[in-house]
């Protein structure tokens, strides 16, 4: 195929050139009826590009196949058998993959560091999760991706599970040994799904961590907006091999997805693929060099430490994406939450994943020396301001034995069944009926169906006190929590 083509992007340009007018959605009619105050912020061109996919960009039969051709070009570009574009984010894509490999029943092996979208998939499907423990680093107080040996052990315990699901890279940039895990799954004839939301750039450069398709994974899900240059919600799931039915995968996605997909998201992914095929290696070369320099310069600032070697030693991760610059600020006497909030308020700099002692900057191919200096300047100002910031409340991090709660009900049953709201002090011993997910990165601490312990409650409540954000509990302050209602015992 001609990788210089961009079928969706070119069709959109032609649509505008021909001055088409549709008596169809969207009702804004390419911006004609939009409030000028809205146009001032969003721009007229954004509305001109927001057209309906069929009976608009294409005819009512989609005869020109713009989207399908764009997907074929993407698959060829990255070495997958098939690619499917999604405009509902990787949250939808990962749910579709889960449903496709399990047929909506049975067990699924899942890394316990999975994103909340995976848990949502469990709630929707009624599947039984069999949690693969990540490697807990008690010194750093963070989880590294699961080891191949742990995956092997889980397959021995649950040989009838439908598939395994691993997150790699994690939001910290740490990566699993995917080749070894693929081999473990495939010797049993079982597929591996890789949530590679943070890995859009991986297939386009040899010096980045191993691309899931190159490792032999069956499905991988990529968020183009995270490390690629697409809009928010743009996602692609790639497929290869014969362990997953492509028709079922496509139909599962169709069941979950919108029938009113935003063409701009498709066009951006289409154009990004062409850019990466033509210039991706050179662009990523520059980004990697920029990240290396930033890592050195940030490490040289007093009170800041950039994590690297400790993330990839023998007992930690298999590999590291160095574009994720995770900065420990604890020597400044402040928390990662404080650092992130201070940089936003005082330097107009927004950081990514943050926790009780770290904040993270993720470098992309869009960054350059100017943005690097802006980050350095903000961090330098932070080190100077830190002595005057209040000392943060302590966050009570659980020990490893208390970190992973026991699943005693199907997540679906706990979520949809009878619930009651109780004070958090009374929660230990009860079964959670909702998620509690520090965000970012979006990895739940409590899941529906898990038996709550005191350590988890102490961690979450102390975290909230220190600045942790919990977007999903009904009570984000966690003064109360939704639990499975217990039936009163009847006397004999």
N, C-alpha and C positions, 0 to 999 in steps of 0.2 A: 504494500500500500504506500501511497505517497504521503509521508509524514509532514509534508509542508501544507497539506490541506487542513482546513478547519470547517467542517460541514455546517455545524450549528452557527458558528460565528459568521461565516460567509452568508448563510441564509438570512440571518438577522440583518446584516448590512444590506442585502438585496431587498428585504422587506421594507426597510426605511427608504431606500433609493426609489422604489416603485410607488412610494406614498400610498400604501394600502390603507384602507379604512374598514374596520370591522364593526358590524352590529352584533357583537358578541362580547363576552367578558374579555378583558377587564373593563369595567364601566367607566374608568377614567378616560378612555379613548385616547390613549397615548399622551395623556396630560391635558387634554382640552378643557376638562372640567375641574381641574385641580386648583385649589386655593393658591393664589400667588405666594402666600406666606409659606406654603409647603414647598412650592417649586423653588423658592429662594434657598431653602435648606437642602433639598434632595436633588434639585437640578432637573431641567426639562428632559435631558437625555435619558435619565433613569426611567422615566415614564414611557418614553418612546421605545425603549428596549424591553419593556414589560408587555409582551404579547402572548396570546394564547398559543399553545404548541400546535394543536391541530385546528383546522379551519382558520388559521392565522399564519404562523410561521410556515407550516406545511398545509397541504390540503386536508380535507376531512378524513381521507384514508391514509394519511402520512405516506403518500406514494413516494416521496423523494428520500425517505429513510434517513433524514439528517441525523437524528439521535443515534440510531443503530450504527450508522457508519462512524460517527464520532466514538462510540464505544468500541468498535472493532479497531480503530486506530489506537485507542488507549491501550487495549489489550496487547496489540503488537508492540507498542512502544516499550512496555514494561515486561514483556515475556510471559504474559498470562494467556490462558486459553480463551477466556472471556472476561469482559468488564461490564459492570452495570453502574450507570450513574444514578445517584439519589439526590434529591433536593430536600430531604428531611434529616440530613446529618447522619453521622455514623451511628447515632443512637438507633435510628431505624434500621440501618444496614446490619448491625450486629443482631438485632432481634430477628430479622429475616433469615440470617445465617443460622441462628439457633433453631428456628422452626424448621428450616429446610433439612438439617441433618438429623433431627430427632423425630420428625413427623408428629410433633406435639405431645409426646409421651415418653416416659422412661427417665433414665439418669443421664446426666451430663457432667463430665469432669471440668471444673472451672478453677482457675487461679483465684484465690481469695482477694487478690488485689484488683479484681475486675471493676470496671466503671459501673456506675449506678444504672446505666442503660441495660447492662447484662441482667441485673436484678429485675428491672422492669420486664425484660423478656421472660424471666422465670415466672413472674406474677401473671403475665398474660397467658403463658403456655401451660402452666401447671406442672412443669418439669421438676424433677428432684435434683437439686444441686449436690454434687459430691466435691467438696472444696479441696483444692490442691494448695497446701500451705506454701506461701512465699518464704524465702530465706530472711528471717528477721535479724536485723543488725541491732543488737542491744546497745552498742556504743553510740551509733548514729541515731537510733530510734527511728528507723525507717525500714521498709520491706524491699528486698531485692527480688527479682523475678524467680519463680520456682525452678529448682534444679531438675535436670533430667531424671535423676534417681528418684526424686519425689513423684514425678509423673509416672515412672515405671511402677512404683509401689502402689499408686492409686489404681492403675490398670489391673494390677494383681488383685486388689481388693474388690474392684467393681468391673469385672471383665465384660459385662453386658451393657456398659454405658455406650451411648450412641457416638460420642465424639469427645474431644478435649478442646478447651478454649484457653488461650494464653494471651496475656497483654505484653507486647514488646514492640517498640520501646515503651517504657512507663512514662508518666508525666515528668519524671526526673531525668529521662534520657537513658536509663539503664535498660539493658537488653538481655533476653534469655538466650540460651544455647538452642536455637531453633532447629538446627540440623539434627542434633541428637534427639530432640523431642519428636520431630517428624519421624525419625527412624523408629522410635519406640511405638508411636501410634500406627504407623504403616505396617509394621510386622504383625499387627493384629487386624489389619484391614480396616482400621478406623481413621476417620478424617481428623485433621487438626485445623481449627479456626484460630487465626491470629488477629487480635484487635490491635492493628497497627496504625491507629488513628494519628499517632505522632510521626509516622514514617513516610509521608508523601514523597520526600526527596530521595529516599534510599535507593530506588532502582536506577537513579540517574548518575551515580558516582561510585567508583570502586572503593573509595576510602571511607565510606560511611558503613555503619553496621549492616549485617546481612539482611537483605530484602527477603521477606517471607516467602515469596514465590521462588526465589533462587534457592532457598533452604528446602523447598519441596512441600510447603504448606498447601492445603487444599483450598481454603478460602482465606483471604485477608481483606480487612476493612480499613480504608484510608480516609482520613478527614483532610480534604484538600485545603480547607481554610486554615488548618493548624500550621503545616510546614510547606504547603504549596501556596499558590497565589490566587485561589478562588475565593468566592464570597462565603460568608458564614452559611452553614447548612449544606454546603457542597461536599458530597461524599461519594466514594467509589468502592464497590466491593469486587474483588478479583477472584477468579475461579480457575483451577486447573485440575487435571487428573480425572479419574472416573469414579471416585468415591462419593461424589455429591451430584445429584441430578440437577443439571442447569435449568431445566424447565420448572422443577419444583422451587428452586431458589428464586427464580424470576417471579413465579406466582406468589410465593410468600412475601416478597417485596411488594408486589402489586396489592396484596391484601392489606398491607400496613400503610402504604404510601398514599399521598394525595393524588387526586385526579386533576389537580390544577397546578402542575409543576411550574416553577418560575424559570422561564427560558434563559434569563440572565445568568442563572447558576450553571446551566448546561453550557452556555457560550463561554463563560469564564473558564470552566474546566477544559473545554475544547482548546481554547487559546493557550492555556497554561501547558497543556501536553505538547503542543507544537513548540512553545518556547523552550521547554526542557529538552526535547529531542534535538533542537538546533543549538542551544547554548547552555544547557543544564550543567554540564561538567565544569565549564569555565565559571559559571555563576556560583556553583557550590564550592569550587576551589577558593574563590574570593571570600565566601562566607566562612569557610573553615579557617582560613588564615586570619580573618578578622576575629573569629572566636578565640583562636590561640593567643593572639595579642591581647585581647580583652581579659582572658583568664590570667595572664601574667600581670597585667596592670592592676586588676582588681585585687589579686593576691598581695600585691605590694602595698595596698592601702592598710593603714593601721586598724586592727580589730576585725578585719574581714578575712575569711578563708574560703577559697573556691574548692569545692569537693571534686576530686578526680581519682587519684590512686586508690583511695579507700573504697571507691565504688566498684572497682574491677579486680580486686585481689581474689585469691583462690576461693574464699568462702562468700564472695559477693556476686556481682553480675558478670555475665560472660563478655559483655562489651558495653561501650558507652558512646552515645551521640554527644559529641563535645559542643554542639550548638546549644545544648541545654546548660546554661551556666548557673549552677546552684551555689548560692552564697550563704555561708554560715555567719550570722551576725551576733552570735551569743557572746563573743568576747567584748562586744560593745556594751554589754549589759542590757540589751533590749531584745525583744522578740522579733521573729520574722513578720508577725502581724503588724507590729509597730513600724518596722522598716518599710513595709509595703505601703501602709497608710501615709507615713511621713513623705515618702517619695511622690506619692500621688498629690498630696495637698500642697507641698512646698516646691516641687520641681516639675509638676505636670508630667510625671513619668509613671506609667502603669506597669506593674510587674505581674508575673504569672503565678505559678504554684507557690504557696506560702504555708508555713507551719510555725510551730512554737519557737524555732531557732533559725529558720532559713527563709530566704526569698529567692526567686528564680527569674532570670532574664533569658528568653529564648531568642537566639539570633536566626534570622532568615536571610534569603538571598536579596531581600529588599534593603537590608542594612548596609551601611557604609561607614567610613571614618567619621562622618559628621554625627551619625546616630550613636556610634560607639563613644565618641567624646561626650555626648550628652549624657549617656549612662554613667560614664566615669565621673563626670562633674557632679551628677546627682549623688552618687555613692560617696564621693569625697565630702560633699556637704553633709551627708548623713553622718559620717564619722565625726564631723566637727560638732554636729547638733546632738549627738547621742548622749553626752554627759548630762545634758539638761532635760532629757526625756525621763518620765517617771519609770521606776523599775517595774517590770511587768509582773503580773500575778503568775505564780508557778502553774504549769500545766502538768497534771499527774498522768504520766505515760504508763500504760499497763506493762507488766512483765509479759514475756512471750506466752506463758501458760494461760494467762488471762485474756490474751489479745484476740484469740479466735474462738468465737462463741459456738455453741453446739446448735445445729439445726434440728429442731424437734417436730416441726410441722412443715408441710409444703408452703413455700412463700405465697402461693396463690391462695391457699386456704386461710392463712393467717391474715392476709391483706383484705380479702373479701368477706371473711367471716365476721361474727359478732365481735365488737370491740368495746372497750371502755377506756376512759381517760382517767389516769391516776397521777398523783404526785410522783415525781421522779424518785424520791426517797423510798417509795414503796415498790419500785420497778424490779430490783434484783430478785431473780427467781421466776419472774413472769415472762411470757412469750411476746416478743415485739410484734406489733401489727403495722408498723411503718418503718421507713428508712430514716437513718440519721447519718448524713453524709457531709463531712467537712468539704467545702468547695471554695476555690479549687483545691485538690485535683478532681474530686468527685468520686472517691472510693468510699463506699459506705462502711461505717463502723458497726452499725446495727442494721440488720435485715429483718423483714417480716419472716416469722417462723423461727427465729433464733431465741434461745434462752438467755435473758439479760443477766449480766453479773454486775457486781458493784464497781469493779474496776472500769468497765466500759462507761458506766454512768459518771464516775468520778472524772474520767478523762474528758468526756464530752462537756460536762458542766464547767470544769476548770478551763477547758478550751474556749468555751463561749465567754467566760469571764475575761479571758486574755485576748479575745478578739476573733476567735474562730467563727466562721459563718456556716450555719446549718440551714440550707434553703428548703429542705423537704419535710421535716417534722411539722405537724400542725401547729405546734408551739416551738418556734425557732429559739426561744430562750431556754427551752428544755426544763422549765419548771414543772411541766406535766408531759406525759407521754401516752400514746395510744398503745394499748396492749390487748391481747386476745382475752375476751371475756371468759371468766371461769364460772362454770356452772356450780351453783351451791350444792354442797353434799346433803343428800337426804338421809335423815335418821331412819334406822331399820325399825 
